């Protein structure tokens, strides 16, 4: 395999603001999403969601549903075919317990309690209505105060335990000033434009799925485990995703039911969740309550950050929002402690949702930092600079790179932070609106997963690159193709890129802001493998200017093959191939991070967000009039796509701060605003001024590409910046999110 430890030399494609290669297909409707597939003899499936949060289903009028024209079958816990795999098992790292009609128990509102199959979608929906379920209802527990907290056991996906660095009690005792504050964040739900959907088809013991997924090969293994077949017997087609945000990384119960129905009926089955059904079995960001105790010495240096997180989870599985971990990697303090507890509620299991842990945790941390700065009599930016961490707090590891100071400086200058008065309530605009300025620091880790790729150089000088990478809307089809083209020194138009199918080399996971680095490294090393083979051919060819180069390291750029460090000799790639008889050359590549790199270095992307808000003093209405974010995230492959990702993250942060909240009916536990009319997200009118700055950063260690990832960091820091700006405008410190009109009028 080619050497993946050396920094990569990029050509003319990386760094260019190339428009999305899939853009025209999407806006013209030519892009096929999962629910667009219509195989012959198709059955439509719709599941019946529980209308209570806790209890039992005592009656379903199956006869009425079956009698409706077009309805072919109704599955209930009484007649559901058996699964080979245990739905309580978690066959992969991205698995939760799934609800597949195991029994008549209701564990959360929206849980599947029956599945109706019909010849038409309309008939299936009518069959669900005719089931008319009745329940034996028990009191529901849907708030953080409805159950007794428990200590979290260490280990497992999304299961953080306590992390302590230094003498925490000594840090408290040494503090000249201290604060003790509690912040809450509401439950939030994934609302990707494309809801979850699946088309399942069996051919003997082989299964084909059209399903949007962020992790194609891992999903194959998970679904295979439920049906007792080898993972290689499952193929998944997922060329386009209409958003995922973490929700589409994990197999869900309704999909398993659809696959089960397809096997039982011997016909293809399609199931697509309604918008309301996105509020239940597909994960969400769990509610948190976070207590932060901070102390500083007389000069404003932090002596302690003590962060305790209480997170909601379901009664039947464990995913706790790891919010308190946000305090571990950002500020230099004499001592650090992050602890986590959980509360079991009658809700669907939470899961990873864009910036899991960091989004909720930084919202509380960044507001608490401002409260501590106020207590110390310091400007919030000055306070953060006093406590700037030159090495990773606690571990002392050096950073692979860290341009956070530059983010602070460039963001503050562009925003005009130097003119900010220290005290709140000092600024009004020409309309009399209270005006406030706030800031927040952003941090997100830089994970890498394992990935594989294949590169094929064709005799005509074009190339095909293949990997099962997922593009959920972030632009992977474009940025990964740019990386691939540079590996062979080809113009982008000469590169064909195939992704989104599990039969291709494993592209890893589109999640954790690590997809471009992971799949990109695999693609580039596959190209390097082709370059190596080209070099061997040219070196052995007496007619090549590179004849006799032997074991030299070759590089490709501008359509030619060169000896690295020698600008005098080169050969056109097409001529090398032609003289060799028009051979097709195939290379293999892998992406991943050596374990020793993670053990040696701290790896994070950083940023600073500055917010201006306008608050109506009479009505309490809040408008975010300006957001300026400066981010350092390593090498930027496509500035246009990166700016879009960062803007999207900051807009999500605005929604987190002011809009997003799931509200429960205390009587039934049902979510009251399970649609896009009642569940508010920002619209164009809410985004009045938004600016992104990307700060240059060279990182030779984080991965050969030098990429850190930008998908999630835009949220982090933005929430706290808006909360702090509201305080600066009004003098009112609101310690929960979202912040609404009643909070400011009370």
N, C-alpha and C positions, 0 to 999 in steps of 0.2 A: 504494500500500500504506500501511497505517496506520503511524504513528510507533512504532518499537520501542525507541527510545533513552530514553524517559521512564520513570521508576519507575511501577509499576502500582499503582493504587488497588484494594484488595481489598474485597469485600463481606462478607456474613455467613457465607459457606461456608468460605473458607480459614481455617485455624486451628482448625477444629472436629474433634473426634475421631469422625468418621463411621465407622460399621462398614462393612466391605467390601461393595460392591454385588454381588460375585460369590460371596460366602461361602456363601449358602444353596445355590446351584447346585452348588458344589463338594462340600459335605458331604452333599448328598442324591444325588449321582451324576448330576445332570442336565447338568453341564458337559461338553461333548464335547471330548475330547482327540484328538490325531491318530489314535492307534491304535483309537479307538472307531468310526471310519468303516468301513462295510462296503458298498462299491458292488457292484452286481451283477457276476457273472462274475469275482469276485476270485481272484487267485492269491496265495499266501503265499510269501514269500521268507525264507530263512535263509542266512546266510553261514557258511562253515567257517573258523574262526580257526586260524592257525598255532600249533603247539604248541612251536615252538622260536623263538629270537630271531635266529638268523643261519644262513644256509645256502640250500638249494634244496629245492623239492618235487620228488621223483623219481617219485612214483607217486600217483595218485588212482584208486580203483576206481569209475569213472564208471558202468560197466555195472551194478554192484550197486546203486548209488543209483538209476539210471534204472529198474531193474526193480521197485523198491518200489512197491506200489499207491498211486496218488495223485500220485507224482512225475511232473512233466511235462517238466522240462528241467534240465540242469546246465550252468552256465557255468564255464569254466576259462580260463586264459590261452590255451589252444589254440583255443577257439571263441568267445571273447568278441567281440560285435559292435564295430565300430569306433566311436570317439568323434570328433566333428568337432573338439573342442577338445583341446589337449594337457594331460594331467593334471599335467604339471610346471609349467604356467603358473599365474599367480595373477591372475585377471581382476578382482578387486576388492581393496580395502584389507583386507578380512576373508577372506583366502584363503590356504590352504596347499596344498602338493603333496598330491594324494590318491592313495590306493591303490585301483586299479580293475582288478586282474588284468592289469597290464601285462606281466608275465613270471612265471617260476617262482621268482624270487628271494625269499627271506624276509628282511625287514629288521628285524622286531620280533615278539615273541610277541603273538598276537591279531590279526595282520594278516589281512585277508580273502585266502583262497587259492582259494576257489570259492564259487559261489552256487547254491543249490538252490531250484527253484520247484516248488510242489505245490498240490493242490486244498485241502489242509488244513494247518494249522500243524504238527500232529503228524507228518504225512507228510514235511514239509520238514525237520523236526528229525531224523527217522529217516534221511532221505536223506543228511544231513550226516554222521551217525554211520557210515553204510555206506561213505562215501568212503575211510575208513581210510588217511589219508595216510602216506606214507613220505618220509623226508628224508635229504639229505646234509648233516649238521650241521657247522658250524664253531664254534669257541670264541666264546662271546658276551661282549660288553663292556657291562656294565650298571651299573657303579659309577664314581664320579668318578676313581678311580685306574686304570681299565682302558684309558685312552687318553690321548694327549698333548694338552694344552690348546692352543688356538689363539687368536690375537687376533681380536677381533670388529671387523668393518668397520662404519663408521657408516652410518646410514640404514636405512629399512625398518621394518615393523611388528615391534616386539619385538626390535629389534637395536640396543641402545645401544652407544655407544663411550665413550671417555674424556671426562670433564668435569672441568676444572680451573679453580679460582678462587684467585688469590693465589699466593704463593711457598711451595710445599709444603715444600721442603727447608729453607727458613729457618724455617718453622713447627716442623719437627722439631727443628732446632738450638736454637730459643729455649725449648723446653719444659723447665720445671723438674722435671716429673714426666711419665712416659709409660707407656703400656701397648701391648702388641703381642699381640693375641688372635685366634683363629680359631674361627668358629662354623660349624656345618653344619645344614642343614635337609633333611629327607627329601622324596622325591617323594610327591606327593599327587594323588588322582584325584577328579574330579567325580563325585558320586553323587546327582544330583538324583532326587527321587522318581519322576519320569517319565523313563524312559530314552529315548534317541533313537528316533524312529519316523517312518515316512513311508508315505503312500498316494499312489501316482503313477498318473495317468490321462492318456492322450494322446487328442486329438481332432484328427486331421490333424497339422499342425505346431504345434498349441497344446497346452500342458502345464498341467495343474492338479495342485497338490501340497497335501496335508494334511500339514504338517510343523511341529513346534515350532521356532520361530526367533526370535532376539532382534533380527534385522535383516531385515525382510520384503523390502523393495525391493532392498536390496543382494544378498540371497540370490537373488532373481529374476534379477538380472544375472549372478550367478556360474553358476547352473545353465544359463541360456541360452547362456553361452559354451561350456560343455561340449558342447552339442547343436547349436550353429550356428544358433540361432534368435534373433529379436529379443527383447530383455528384456520387451517388452510382450506377448509371446506366452506368458509364464509368469505364472500366478497362484498365489499362496500363501494358504492359509487357515490361520491360527494364532491362534484366539481365546483358547485357554488353553494355558499352559505349566506343567508341574509342576516348575519350577525350571530354571535354566540356568547361572548362575554364570560365564558366559563361554564355556562349552562349546557352547552352541547359537547362537552368533553366527557360526560358521564352517561352511560346507558340508563334509560328510564323504564319504569314499569309498563306504561302504555305501549312502548315499542315492543317489549317482550310479549305482551298480550297479542299484539298484531301479528307477530311472527308465529306465535302459538296457534292463532286462528288460521293463518295461512296453511300451516301444516295439517291442522285438523280438517280443513275444508278442501284441501287439494287444489286451491285456487289462489291467485295473487290477492293480497289484501293491502288496502291503503288506509292509513289513519293520519289525520292532521288535527293537531290540537286547536281548539278555539282560543281566542285571546283570553277568555276567562279561565281556561284550563291551564294557562301558563302560571297561574297563582296556586300552585299545589305540589304536584309530584316532580317538578323539574328543577328544584333547588332555588335558593334565594340568598340574599345577604341577611344574616340573622341580626336581630336587635342586640345592642350592647349597652351596658352601664359600666363606665370606667371611672375609677377613683385615681386621681393623681396627687401625690404629695411631693412637692419640690422644695428644695432649700438652696440658698446661696450664701456665700460669705459676704463680708462687707463690701467687697469690690465687685460683686455681681457674678462671681464664678460659681457654677452649680456644685454643691456638695453632694446632692442626691437627686435621683429621679426614681420614684417609687410608683409603679403603674400597675394597678390591679384591674383586670378585665372580667366582667361577668357577661356571658354570651348565651343566647338562646339556642337550644337544639331540640330535636324531636324526642319523643318518648321511646323510640325504637332504634335510633342510630346516633352516631357521634360525629358531628361536625360543629366545632365551636369557632366562631370568628376569632382568629388569633390577634386581636387588636392590640393587646399590651406589648406585643413584640415590636411595635413601631418605635418604642423608646430605646431599643437596644443599640441601634446603629448610627445615631445621628449627632448627639451632643456629648461633648466631653463632660463627665461628671465624676465626682469622687467615688460614687457608688451607684449601681444600677440594679433595679429589681423589676422584673415583669412576671406577674402571676396571672393564672387563668382559672376561672370557675365556670361551670355550666349550669343551666336551668333547663329541665326537661318540660317541654310544653306540647300541647296538642296541635302541632303544626307539621307541615312537610319538612323533611330534613333540609336544613340550610346547606349551602355548598359554596364553591369558589365563584365569586362574582367580581368582575373587573377590579383588580387591586385588592384581593381578599386580605383582610388584616390591616394592611397599610392604609387603606382609605378610611376605615372607621377609626383606627388607632391614631392616625395623624390628625384627624379632625379634633380629637380631644387633646392630643399632645400640643399641637400648635396653638390652640386657644389657651391652654394652661401655661405655655411658655410666655404668652403675652401677659397673662395675669401675673406671672412671676416678674417679668420685666417692669410692669407697672409698680409692683411692690418695691422693686429695687430702684425705682426712679429713672429707668433707662429707656431709651428708644428701642423698640422691638428689634430692629436690624442690628443696632449696636450690641444688644444683649446676645443675639445669636452669634455675632462675630467674637465676642468675649469667650463664648463657649464652643467655638469651632473645634472640631475634632480633627487632628492631623493624622491620627491612626484610628482604626476602628475601636470605639469605646469598649471597654471590657477585655477584648481579646488582645488588643495591641497590634493586630495585623496591619501591615501597610496596605494601602489601597492600590489596586492596579492603576487607577487614575482617579483624580477627584478635582473637578474644576468648579466646585460649589462657590468658592470666593468670587470667581468670575461671573457666575450666575447672579449672585447677590449684586455685584457691581453693575453689570449690564442691565439687569432688570430694574434696579433702583434708579439708574440714570434715565432710562427710557420712560419710566413711570413719573419721575419727578419727586421721588420720595424725600429728598432733602428739604422740601418745603413743608413737611408734615409737622403740625403742632403736637406737642407731647400729650396734652390733656384732651379728653374727649369733648364733643359738643362745641367745638370752636369754629367749625366751617359750615357755611351755607352757600348754596348757589344763588343765581339771580332769580330763580323762582321761589326761593325761600326753603328749598329742600335741605334737610340736614345731610351733610356730606361727611363721609368717613373713609379713612384709608387703613387698610390692613395688609398683612403679609403672612406667608406660610412657607416653610421649607418642604421640599419634596425629596423623597428617597424611594427607590425601588431596587430590589436585588436583581442580579443578572444570572438567572439559571441557564443551564444548557441540558438538553435531553440527548438521547442517542438518535441518530438518523443515518440513512443510507441514500445514495443517489447513483444514477447511471448516466454517463455521457457517451454519445455516439457521434463521431465525426464522419460525415457522409462524403462520398467521392466528389460531389459538386461543391464542396466547401461550406455547406451549411451544417448545422449541428442540432441534435435532439438531446435534450436533458430531461430526465425522468425521476420523479420522486413522488411519494404519496402525500406530499405536503397539503395542508388545508388552508384555503383562503376564505376567511369568514368575513371579508369586507375590508381588511386592512391593507390590501394591495400586494399580497405575497406573489401572485402571478407575475407581477411586474418587477418588484425589487429582486426576487430570487432569479428571474431571468437576466437581470442586469449583472448580478454576481456571476451567473453561469457564463454569460457572454464574455466577460472579462477574463475568465479562466483560460479561454482559448484565443483571446485577443481578437474576437470577432465583433462586428457591428451587431447591435441588438436585432436588427431585422433579419439576420441570418441564423437566428437561434429560435428553434421551436421548443416550447416548454410544456410538458405534460405533468399534471398533478391531479390530486383528488380522486384516486382510485387505489384500492388496497392491493391490487395486483402489481403495482409499481413498487420499487424499493421503499422501505419503511421511512417515511418523512418525519417521524416523530410526532410531537404534540404542538399544536398551535395554542399556546397558553404560557402564562408566566412571563410574557414579553421576551421569550427566548426563541421564538420560532425562526426569525430571520437568521440569527446567529447559528442555530442548530442545523436547519435544513440548508442554509447558505453555505456553511462549511462543508457539508457533505457534497453539495453540487460543485463547489470550487475544487475540492480534492479529486472529484471524479474528472473534472477538466484537466487537472494537473496530471492525472494518470494517463490521459490521452496525450498530453504534451510530452510526457516521458517516453511513451511509445513512438511518437513522431521523432523524437530525438534519436532513438535507437535506429529507426529506419534511415534517417538522414545521415547519421554518423557512419552507417555501413554502406551508404550510396556514394560511389566514386564521383558521380555527377553533381553531388550536392556541395555547396560552399561550406557545409558543416561536416564534411567527410573527415572522419578520424577524430571527432571531438571526444569520443570515448565516454568517460563517466562524468562529463561536464553536466552542470545543472542548466536545463533549458527553460526558457520562458517564451510565452507567445504574446505578441501585441501587434496591432496594426496589420493583422492578417499574415504575419510572418513569424517564423521560429528563430529565436536568438539564443546565443550562449550568454548566460547571465554574466554581466560585467564586461561583455565584449560587444561594443557597438559597431565593429567593423565587419562582422560576418553574420549573415542571416540567409534564410531561404523562405520563399513563399510557401505557405502551408498547402495550398492547392497543388503546387508543383511537386511537393514531396509525395503527396498522395497519388498524383497522376503517374509519376515515375515508378511508383511501387505497384502499378497495375490497377489503380482505382480502388484500393482496399478501403473497407469500412473499419474504423478503429473505435473500439468500445473501452471506456474506462469506468472504474468503480471508485466510489468515494464514501467516506464516513464522516459524520460530525459528532463531536462529543468533547468533553473536557477531561484532561488527565486529573486524577484524584489529587495529585500533589499540588496542582495549581490552587484548588479550593482550600487545601490545607495551609497554603502559604499566604494567600492574599485575601483581602476583603474586596468584594466586587459589587458595586452599586452604581446606578445612574442617579444623578442629583439634579435639583432644580430649585428655583425660587419663584413664587407666585405673588403678585401684588394686585390688590383689588381696591376699587373705588365703588362705594355704594351711595345711593341717594335714598333717603327715608322721608316720607311725608310725615311731618310732625303731628298732623291732625288725624290722618287715616291709618298710619302705621304701615303703609305699603312700602316695600323695598324693591329697588331696581339696582342691579349691578350694572353700573354705567361704564366701567372699564375693568378689564383683566389683562395683565401683562405677565407672561410666563417666560422665564429663561431657563433652559434645560441643557445639561451636558450629558450626552448619551453615547459617547464614543463616535465611531465613524458613521456618517449619515450616507446611506446608499441612495436614497431618493428624497431630496428636500421637500418636494411637493407632497408626497405621501406622508412623510414625517410630520410636516406642519399640520396636515389633516388629522393625523392620529393625536397629536398633542392638543389641537383645538377641541377635538371630540372629547378627550379626557377632561379638559378644563370645563367644557359645557356640562359634562356629567357631574363634575364637582359642584357646579352652580346648582344643578338639580338636587344633589345630595344636601346642599346647604339650605335650600329654600323650598323644595317641592316634594321630593320622593318620600312617601310613607304609606305603608299598608295599614289600613284601619280595620279592626275586628269588631264584629257584633258580639257584645259580651254575653248575650243569651245563647247564641248557637256556636260561636267561635268562627263563623263564616267571615271571609274578607268582604267588606262592604264596597270597596272601590276596585274590584277586580276587572277593570277595563281601562281603556285609555281616555275615557271621559272623566272618571273619578280619580284615577291614579295619575298624578300630574308629573310630567317631565317638561323640561324647557322647550319652548318654541322659539321661532325667529325673533319675536318681539322681546323675549327675555334676554337676548344676547345683543347688547347695544354696542359694545366695543371690546374687541378681542385681538390680542397680538401675541405672537409666538417668536421667541428668539432662540436659535440653536447656537450654543456656545461650543466652539471648536475644542475637541479633545482627542488626543492620540493615546490609545491604550494598547500596548504591546503584549499584554498578559491575559486579558479577559477571554479572548479567543483569537484565532488567527485572523479573523476578519476585523477585529477591533470594534465590534458592534455590541451595544449594551441593551437596546430595546426601548421602545417608546410607547407601547400600547396602553400602559396603565399609569405611568408616572404622572400624567397630566391631571388625574383626579387628586393625587396625593399633594397636599399643601393648599390646593384651591379651596377646599371646604373651610379649613381653618382661617385662610386669608379673608374669606367673606364674613365669617363669624367675627373676626377681629375688627373688620371694617365697620360692621354694624355697631359694635361697642364704641368704636371711635366716633361714630356719628351721633349716637344717642346717649352714651354713658351707661347703657343697660347691658349687662353681661348675661346673655341667654346661654344656658348650659345644656341645651339639647338641640338636635337636628331632626327634621328641618325646623327652621325658625319661621314663624308665621305672624300674621297681623295681631292676633290676640296677645302674643308674647310682648309686643312693643306698645300695646295700648294699656296693658295691665299695670 
